[in-house]
Amino acid sequence: MSMLADLVEVVIGVDTHKDTHTAAVLDARTGAVLARVRVNTDPDGYAELVALADEQSGLRAWALEGTGGYGAGLHRYLADAGELVVELDRPKRPTRRAGAKSDPIDAERAARDALARTRLTQPKTGPQRAALQMRLTARRAAVEAATAAQRQLHAMVITAPEAVRTRFRGQRTRTMITTAGRLRPTTAGGDIEAATALAVLRDLARRIRTLETEAASHETAIRMIVRSWRPDLLDLTGVGPIVAATVLTAWSHPGRCRNDAAFAMLAGAVPIPASSGKTIRYRLNRSGDRQLNRALHTVALSRLRYDEPTRAYADRRRAQGKTDREIKRCLKRYIARDLYRRLESPPQPLDAP
């Protein structure tokens, strides 16, 4: 995208919240505030915003915060209406410590920030991307909860009475979960501490199994969506359904990232210069979409272990003096480039027999 001021005459900045949105309409040439309004976050409120924008002549654009969060409903409404929407991660705040803040001020800042930026971001779109995002979020929560429950199981076993602890001695995590799930608590012996420990351990085991079943169900659904959308990604070495889904949700649609360097920057895989004096080096990039970066890291580790050309590349770079961390950084940049080029080129349909 070019600078917004070169494309439109009016910019509507919107500060999004759960129940209300506040908008400020600015003249793109002079920066003057033409109108302000606060609306409810429902179709009637969205229609009121569009009606306010219709009162201004000339081409217009919308600058929204949180198009994947509080602004998701408004973004879908505007996209269906064919409006030009620009995504803002966060408008720049005043440098002074006592900077003024309110919803109208933030809406105005959103519009001015969009006008000042030389590189504009398109919001993520598409029903398949949204479906993958929901499945990934739910699966991640289930996996994290199951992991936390496993840690609790280990801690409970360590602090349990010896009669209970003996049942789990020498067992690994999966065996411990099976053992705990088969426990039959009873208070017949009169030992309330042991009976409580048995009951809690059994409940933890059941919770773990329920969460693991939920995570597996989400992964099955994710695989089906990926296969219906971009099955070619699953043919790449080291790319499974979770990695493919993570990449697709970050990429969203063709043209959102202007080139492979922008996609690598989004993934936090662009090398950051860290040279000084006679030392010429680059360091890891710790910004960007960390889930996407994690997906690239997973692919790199898988290829370093199972892909012979990648292992040969790593050996060659080690001979040149590169560290393992630097080699992984280089691999992640290469993987980001390869994925971007594949994503921007739709898969060719199979020839009919």
Kinemage of the C-alpha trace (Angstrom):
@kinemage 1
@onewidth
@group {chain A} dominant
@subgroup {mainchain}
@vectorlist {calphas} color= white
{ca met a 1} P 0.000 0.000 0.000
{ca ser a 2} L 1.081 3.619 -0.660
{ca met a 3} L 0.773 6.387 1.914
{ca leu a 4} L -2.852 6.781 2.894
{ca ala a 5} L -2.849 10.531 2.306
{ca asp a 6} L -2.122 9.890 -1.389
{ca leu a 7} L -5.101 7.559 -1.765
{ca val a 8} L -8.031 9.141 0.074
{ca glu a 9} L -9.532 12.472 1.085
{ca val a 10} L -11.088 11.369 4.377
{ca val a 11} L -9.828 9.045 7.130
{ca ile a 12} L -12.070 7.699 9.901
{ca gly a 13} L -10.107 6.610 12.966
{ca val a 14} L -11.927 4.247 15.316
{ca asp a 15} L -11.049 3.464 18.933
{ca thr a 16} L -12.652 0.077 19.527
{ca his a 17} L -14.030 -1.290 22.805
{ca lys a 18} L -16.286 -4.130 23.874
{ca asp a 19} L -19.589 -2.227 24.012
{ca thr a 20} L -18.894 1.015 22.133
{ca his a 21} L -16.723 2.352 19.330
{ca thr a 22} L -15.599 5.977 19.136
{ca ala a 23} L -14.795 7.428 15.715
{ca ala a 24} L -13.142 10.629 14.521
{ca val a 25} L -13.432 11.785 10.894
{ca leu a 26} L -10.361 13.662 9.614
{ca asp a 27} L -9.619 15.533 6.411
{ca ala a 28} L -6.632 13.734 4.906
{ca arg a 29} L -5.204 16.928 3.365
{ca thr a 30} L -5.447 19.333 6.296
{ca gly a 31} L -5.751 16.975 9.255
{ca ala a 32} L -8.800 18.847 10.526
{ca val a 33} L -11.352 16.922 12.582
{ca leu a 34} L -14.632 16.976 10.685
{ca ala a 35} L -16.824 14.943 13.055
{ca arg a 36} L -16.829 12.684 16.099
{ca val a 37} L -19.299 10.031 17.196
{ca arg a 38} L -19.707 7.149 19.650
{ca val a 39} L -21.819 4.143 18.637
{ca asn a 40} L -22.804 0.768 20.015
{ca thr a 41} L -21.044 -2.367 18.803
{ca asp a 42} L -23.972 -3.771 16.827
{ca pro a 43} L -25.167 -3.555 13.192
{ca asp a 44} L -27.152 -0.391 13.936
{ca gly a 45} L -24.074 1.273 15.381
{ca tyr a 46} L -21.958 0.201 12.418
{ca ala a 47} L -24.588 1.588 10.031
{ca glu a 48} L -24.497 4.877 11.958
{ca leu a 49} L -20.739 5.067 11.442
{ca val a 50} L -21.077 4.473 7.695
{ca ala a 51} L -23.855 7.079 7.502
{ca leu a 52} L -21.555 9.612 9.193
{ca ala a 53} L -18.813 8.792 6.702
{ca asp a 54} L -21.280 9.196 3.811
{ca glu a 55} L -21.773 12.820 4.832
{ca gln a 56} L -18.217 13.533 3.684
{ca ser a 57} L -17.340 13.730 0.007
{ca gly a 58} L -14.408 11.994 -1.646
{ca leu a 59} L -12.640 8.681 -1.173
{ca arg a 60} L -12.309 7.448 2.385
{ca ala a 61} L -10.474 4.885 4.494
{ca trp a 62} L -10.969 3.458 7.968
{ca ala a 63} L -8.147 3.150 10.520
{ca leu a 64} L -9.056 0.515 13.118
{ca glu a 65} L -7.394 -0.804 16.233
{ca gly a 66} L -7.918 -4.454 17.087
{ca thr a 67} L -9.459 -5.804 13.889
{ca gly a 68} L -8.966 -9.277 15.339
{ca gly a 69} L -10.462 -8.356 18.718
{ca tyr a 70} L -12.903 -5.625 19.715
{ca gly a 71} L -12.940 -4.302 16.163
{ca ala a 72} L -13.649 -7.652 14.475
{ca gly a 73} L -17.387 -7.056 14.072
{ca leu a 74} L -16.919 -3.580 12.596
{ca his a 75} L -14.201 -4.830 10.291
{ca arg a 76} L -16.458 -7.586 8.917
{ca tyr a 77} L -19.259 -5.061 8.399
{ca leu a 78} L -16.981 -2.635 6.551
{ca ala a 79} L -15.369 -5.424 4.477
{ca asp a 80} L -18.807 -6.624 3.355
{ca ala a 81} L -19.611 -3.047 2.344
{ca gly a 82} L -16.417 -2.808 0.248
{ca glu a 83} L -14.765 -0.175 2.459
{ca leu a 84} L -10.990 0.363 2.593
{ca val a 85} L -9.792 -0.662 6.067
{ca val a 86} L -6.298 -0.169 7.500
{ca glu a 87} L -5.206 -2.156 10.555
{ca leu a 88} L -3.302 -0.414 13.352
{ca asp a 89} L -1.447 -2.344 16.010
{ca arg a 90} L -1.587 0.667 18.313
{ca pro a 91} L -1.575 4.427 17.655
{ca lys a 92} L 1.524 6.256 18.837
{ca arg a 93} L 1.100 7.785 22.279
{ca pro a 94} L 2.432 11.225 23.185
{ca thr a 95} L 6.035 11.262 24.331
{ca arg a 96} L 5.277 13.414 27.371
{ca arg a 97} L 4.490 11.493 30.542
{ca ala a 98} L 1.202 13.288 31.251
{ca gly a 99} L -0.224 12.690 27.782
{ca ala a 100} L -3.973 13.195 27.501
{ca lys a 101} L -6.100 10.136 26.834
{ca ser a 102} L -9.747 9.530 26.058
{ca asp a 103} L -11.716 7.557 23.491
{ca pro a 104} L -12.205 10.571 21.139
{ca ile a 105} L -8.516 11.485 21.455
{ca asp a 106} L -7.455 7.887 20.746
{ca ala a 107} L -9.757 7.730 17.695
{ca glu a 108} L -8.201 10.926 16.354
{ca arg a 109} L -4.709 9.584 17.015
{ca ala a 110} L -5.575 6.401 15.125
{ca ala a 111} L -6.522 8.433 12.047
{ca arg a 112} L -3.431 10.648 12.264
{ca asp a 113} L -1.183 7.652 12.815
{ca ala a 114} L -2.570 5.976 9.694
{ca leu a 115} L -1.950 9.134 7.687
{ca ala a 116} L 1.641 9.366 8.942
{ca arg a 117} L 2.627 5.770 8.216
{ca thr a 118} L 4.455 4.920 5.030
{ca arg a 119} L 3.649 1.205 5.292
{ca leu a 120} L 0.055 0.274 5.948
{ca thr a 121} L -1.236 -3.106 7.064
{ca gln a 122} L -4.278 -4.849 5.677
{ca pro a 123} L -6.477 -6.616 8.248
{ca lys a 124} L -6.681 -10.390 8.238
{ca thr a 125} L -9.721 -11.663 6.385
{ca gly a 126} L -11.443 -14.842 5.281
{ca pro a 127} L -13.753 -17.385 6.938
{ca gln a 128} L -11.192 -20.197 6.715
{ca arg a 129} L -8.538 -18.075 8.428
{ca ala a 130} L -11.013 -17.108 11.158
{ca ala a 131} L -12.017 -20.752 11.657
{ca leu a 132} L -8.373 -21.798 11.956
{ca gln a 133} L -7.684 -18.982 14.406
{ca met a 134} L -10.524 -20.082 16.677
{ca arg a 135} L -9.459 -23.720 16.547
{ca leu a 136} L -5.820 -22.859 17.233
{ca thr a 137} L -6.752 -20.651 20.179
{ca ala a 138} L -8.997 -23.313 21.700
{ca arg a 139} L -6.428 -26.072 21.144
{ca arg a 140} L -3.627 -24.000 22.656
{ca ala a 141} L -5.728 -23.343 25.752
{ca ala a 142} L -6.551 -27.053 26.097
{ca val a 143} L -2.897 -28.079 25.697
{ca glu a 144} L -1.719 -25.506 28.247
{ca ala a 145} L -4.412 -26.561 30.721
{ca ala a 146} L -3.514 -30.245 30.272
{ca thr a 147} L 0.162 -29.444 30.842
{ca ala a 148} L -0.684 -27.503 34.001
{ca ala a 149} L -2.804 -30.415 35.246
{ca gln a 150} L 0.092 -32.822 34.648
{ca arg a 151} L 2.377 -30.626 36.739
{ca gln a 152} L -0.246 -30.585 39.470
{ca leu a 153} L -0.463 -34.380 39.299
{ca his a 154} L 3.284 -34.703 39.813
{ca ala a 155} L 3.201 -32.228 42.712
{ca met a 156} L 0.277 -34.016 44.379
{ca val a 157} L 2.008 -37.381 44.127
{ca ile a 158} L 5.170 -35.992 45.736
{ca thr a 159} L 3.268 -34.564 48.704
{ca ala a 160} L 0.765 -37.434 49.053
{ca pro a 161} L 0.901 -39.909 51.963
{ca glu a 162} L 3.384 -42.729 51.483
{ca ala a 163} L 0.617 -45.300 50.950
{ca val a 164} L -0.585 -43.293 47.941
{ca arg a 165} L 2.853 -42.270 46.710
{ca thr a 166} L 3.986 -45.902 46.577
{ca arg a 167} L 1.462 -46.627 43.808
{ca phe a 168} L 3.205 -44.122 41.500
{ca arg a 169} L 6.836 -44.732 42.359
{ca gly a 170} L 9.074 -45.099 39.293
{ca gln a 171} L 6.295 -44.312 36.814
{ca arg a 172} L 6.473 -41.891 33.921
{ca thr a 173} L 3.845 -39.241 33.270
{ca arg a 174} L 1.607 -41.264 30.940
{ca thr a 175} L 1.637 -44.256 33.276
{ca met a 176} L 0.903 -42.001 36.238
{ca ile a 177} L -2.158 -40.616 34.450
{ca thr a 178} L -3.414 -44.149 33.789
{ca thr a 179} L -2.805 -45.201 37.375
{ca ala a 180} L -4.506 -42.105 38.771
{ca gly a 181} L -7.518 -42.584 36.512
{ca arg a 182} L -8.075 -46.066 37.966
{ca leu a 183} L -7.990 -44.999 41.599
{ca arg a 184} L -11.015 -45.802 43.782
{ca pro a 185} L -11.074 -43.424 46.761
{ca thr a 186} L -12.590 -44.737 49.971
{ca thr a 187} L -12.827 -43.496 53.534
{ca ala a 188} L -13.343 -46.975 55.025
{ca gly a 189} L -9.898 -46.897 56.628
{ca gly a 190} L -10.611 -43.580 58.295
{ca asp a 191} L -7.568 -41.848 56.728
{ca ile a 192} L -9.109 -38.691 55.272
{ca glu a 193} L -5.770 -37.414 53.934
{ca ala a 194} L -5.149 -40.537 51.851
{ca ala a 195} L -8.756 -40.664 50.655
{ca thr a 196} L -8.627 -37.012 49.595
{ca ala a 197} L -5.321 -37.538 47.793
{ca leu a 198} L -6.794 -40.469 45.851
{ca ala a 199} L -9.883 -38.460 44.899
{ca val a 200} L -7.901 -35.410 43.772
{ca leu a 201} L -5.425 -37.474 41.753
{ca arg a 202} L -8.260 -39.329 40.021
{ca asp a 203} L -9.999 -36.025 39.152
{ca leu a 204} L -6.736 -34.588 37.804
{ca ala a 205} L -6.228 -37.647 35.595
{ca arg a 206} L -9.752 -37.354 34.238
{ca arg a 207} L -9.256 -33.636 33.584
{ca ile a 208} L -6.032 -34.342 31.682
{ca arg a 209} L -7.710 -36.955 29.508
{ca thr a 210} L -10.672 -34.680 28.781
{ca leu a 211} L -8.380 -31.817 27.788
{ca glu a 212} L -6.217 -34.076 25.629
{ca thr a 213} L -9.331 -35.393 23.876
{ca glu a 214} L -10.463 -31.815 23.264
{ca ala a 215} L -7.044 -30.830 21.881
{ca ala a 216} L -7.024 -33.861 19.568
{ca ser a 217} L -10.502 -32.974 18.320
{ca his a 218} L -9.365 -29.433 17.502
{ca glu a 219} L -6.288 -30.768 15.709
{ca thr a 220} L -8.447 -33.071 13.569
{ca ala a 221} L -10.669 -30.135 12.600
{ca ile a 222} L -7.600 -27.996 11.868
{ca arg a 223} L -6.199 -30.680 9.570
{ca met a 224} L -9.487 -30.826 7.652
{ca ile a 225} L -9.574 -27.044 7.151
{ca val a 226} L -5.944 -26.940 6.026
{ca arg a 227} L -6.508 -29.797 3.575
{ca ser a 228} L -9.509 -28.002 2.074
{ca trp a 229} L -7.669 -24.671 1.830
{ca arg a 230} L -3.944 -25.249 1.204
{ca pro a 231} L -3.155 -28.989 1.199
{ca asp a 232} L 0.160 -28.300 -0.558
{ca leu a 233} L 1.637 -26.991 2.708
{ca leu a 234} L 1.305 -30.397 4.340
{ca asp a 235} L 3.641 -31.858 1.691
{ca leu a 236} L 6.545 -29.722 2.934
{ca thr a 237} L 9.135 -31.285 5.215
{ca gly a 238} L 8.487 -30.427 8.843
{ca val a 239} L 5.077 -28.824 8.219
{ca gly a 240} L 2.163 -30.467 10.027
{ca pro a 241} L -1.412 -29.250 10.479
{ca ile a 242} L -0.647 -26.990 13.464
{ca val a 243} L 2.329 -25.321 11.766
{ca ala a 244} L 0.384 -24.933 8.508
{ca ala a 245} L -2.602 -23.431 10.334
{ca thr a 246} L -0.377 -20.991 12.239
{ca val a 247} L 1.264 -19.850 9.010
{ca leu a 248} L -2.074 -19.464 7.236
{ca thr a 249} L -3.646 -17.407 10.017
{ca ala a 250} L -0.684 -15.018 10.041
{ca trp a 251} L -0.508 -14.751 6.244
{ca ser a 252} L -4.318 -14.523 5.809
{ca his a 253} L -4.571 -13.709 2.088
{ca pro a 254} L -2.455 -12.815 -0.967
{ca gly a 255} L -1.071 -9.290 -0.916
{ca arg a 256} L -1.320 -8.704 2.829
{ca cys a 257} L 2.482 -8.882 3.077
{ca arg a 258} L 4.122 -6.930 0.258
{ca asn a 259} L 7.063 -9.364 -0.132
{ca asp a 260} L 8.886 -12.215 1.574
{ca ala a 261} L 10.957 -9.775 3.653
{ca ala a 262} L 7.780 -8.283 5.122
{ca phe a 263} L 6.484 -11.782 5.893
{ca ala a 264} L 9.788 -12.650 7.572
{ca met a 265} L 9.574 -9.421 9.580
{ca leu a 266} L 6.054 -10.391 10.630
{ca ala a 267} L 7.478 -13.721 11.805
{ca gly a 268} L 10.366 -12.108 13.678
{ca ala a 269} L 12.785 -13.989 11.419
{ca val a 270} L 14.591 -10.997 9.913
{ca pro a 271} L 18.220 -10.694 11.050
{ca ile a 272} L 18.942 -7.649 13.220
{ca pro a 273} L 22.379 -6.039 12.703
{ca ala a 274} L 24.489 -6.254 15.870
{ca ser a 275} L 27.897 -5.291 14.520
{ca ser a 276} L 30.528 -3.316 16.377
{ca gly a 277} L 34.046 -2.382 15.330
{ca lys a 278} L 35.627 -5.253 13.455
{ca thr a 279} L 32.879 -7.671 14.488
{ca ile a 280} L 30.203 -8.159 11.830
{ca arg a 281} L 27.297 -10.200 13.103
{ca tyr a 282} L 23.507 -10.391 13.330
{ca arg a 283} L 21.338 -11.337 16.262
{ca leu a 284} L 17.949 -12.982 16.652
{ca asn a 285} L 14.826 -10.900 16.152
{ca arg a 286} L 12.555 -11.093 19.218
{ca ser a 287} L 9.662 -9.068 17.820
{ca gly a 288} L 6.885 -10.007 15.410
{ca asp a 289} L 4.235 -12.716 15.656
{ca arg a 290} L 5.715 -15.134 18.187
{ca gln a 291} L 3.347 -17.972 17.287
{ca leu a 292} L 4.442 -17.709 13.655
{ca asn a 293} L 8.071 -17.551 14.781
{ca arg a 294} L 7.509 -20.668 16.860
{ca ala a 295} L 6.053 -22.450 13.826
{ca leu a 296} L 9.144 -21.592 11.748
{ca his a 297} L 11.345 -22.773 14.610
{ca thr a 298} L 9.496 -26.103 14.673
{ca val a 299} L 10.067 -26.563 10.930
{ca ala a 300} L 13.762 -25.688 11.298
{ca leu a 301} L 14.282 -28.197 14.123
{ca ser a 302} L 12.461 -30.923 12.208
{ca arg a 303} L 14.551 -30.386 9.074
{ca leu a 304} L 17.780 -30.279 11.052
{ca arg a 305} L 16.916 -33.697 12.409
{ca tyr a 306} L 15.367 -35.480 9.422
{ca asp a 307} L 16.175 -33.564 6.207
{ca glu a 308} L 19.555 -34.505 4.739
{ca pro a 309} L 20.065 -31.332 2.610
{ca thr a 310} L 19.353 -29.191 5.670
{ca arg a 311} L 21.819 -31.163 7.764
{ca ala a 312} L 24.453 -30.758 5.064
{ca tyr a 313} L 23.763 -27.013 5.009
{ca ala a 314} L 24.178 -26.822 8.782
{ca asp a 315} L 27.499 -28.698 8.612
{ca arg a 316} L 28.759 -26.332 5.922
{ca arg a 317} L 27.786 -23.250 7.939
{ca arg a 318} L 29.425 -24.638 11.083
{ca ala a 319} L 32.631 -25.043 9.109
{ca gln a 320} L 32.334 -21.332 8.259
{ca gly a 321} L 32.221 -20.441 11.956
{ca lys a 322} L 28.473 -20.027 12.428
{ca thr a 323} L 26.935 -21.008 15.761
{ca asp a 324} L 23.923 -23.311 15.976
{ca arg a 325} L 21.732 -20.359 16.938
{ca glu a 326} L 22.870 -18.381 13.905
{ca ile a 327} L 22.276 -21.401 11.656
{ca lys a 328} L 18.708 -21.720 12.948
{ca arg a 329} L 18.162 -18.017 12.330
{ca cys a 330} L 19.320 -18.405 8.742
{ca leu a 331} L 17.095 -21.450 8.278
{ca lys a 332} L 14.040 -19.655 9.640
{ca arg a 333} L 14.616 -16.797 7.201
{ca tyr a 334} L 14.876 -19.272 4.317
{ca ile a 335} L 11.756 -21.133 5.468
{ca ala a 336} L 9.820 -17.865 5.718
{ca arg a 337} L 10.808 -16.990 2.144
{ca asp a 338} L 9.837 -20.416 0.829
{ca leu a 339} L 6.473 -20.412 2.624
{ca tyr a 340} L 5.640 -16.898 1.456
{ca arg a 341} L 6.310 -17.716 -2.185
{ca arg a 342} L 4.178 -20.846 -1.970
{ca leu a 343} L 1.342 -19.011 -0.255
{ca glu a 344} L 1.303 -16.202 -2.793
{ca ser a 345} L 1.070 -18.754 -5.634
{ca pro a 346} L -2.183 -20.740 -5.452
{ca pro a 347} L -1.711 -24.516 -5.768
{ca gln a 348} L -2.234 -25.880 -9.247
{ca pro a 349} L -5.346 -28.071 -9.573
{ca leu a 350} L -4.764 -31.698 -10.367
{ca asp a 351} L -5.410 -32.686 -13.971
{ca ala a 352} L -8.550 -34.685 -14.450
{ca pro a 353} L -7.932 -38.286 -15.597
